[in-house]
Amino acid sequence: MKILIWVLLGYLVYRMFLGKSSQKIEKQQPAASETFQDPVCGVYIPEADAVVGRMEGKRYHFCSMECLKKFEEMQQRQ
């Protein structure tokens, strides 16, 4: 009977610490952000890292200033 009590007590202590560590992991994970495809090179970039350009009232997301400039040049040729 003593063994059963010790096993049960050990399990409860284990679950108590396991629950706290799993909550910390959830808090440390960054929030998912939306990704956009660069219209020039096709790379997918998170919104936080994107270079945003506007053309004719529409927003475009680029991986770099270089792609933004290429896009502007392509639009001017059309």
Order of alpha helices (4+ residues) and beta strands (2+ residues): alpha-beta-beta-beta-beta-alpha
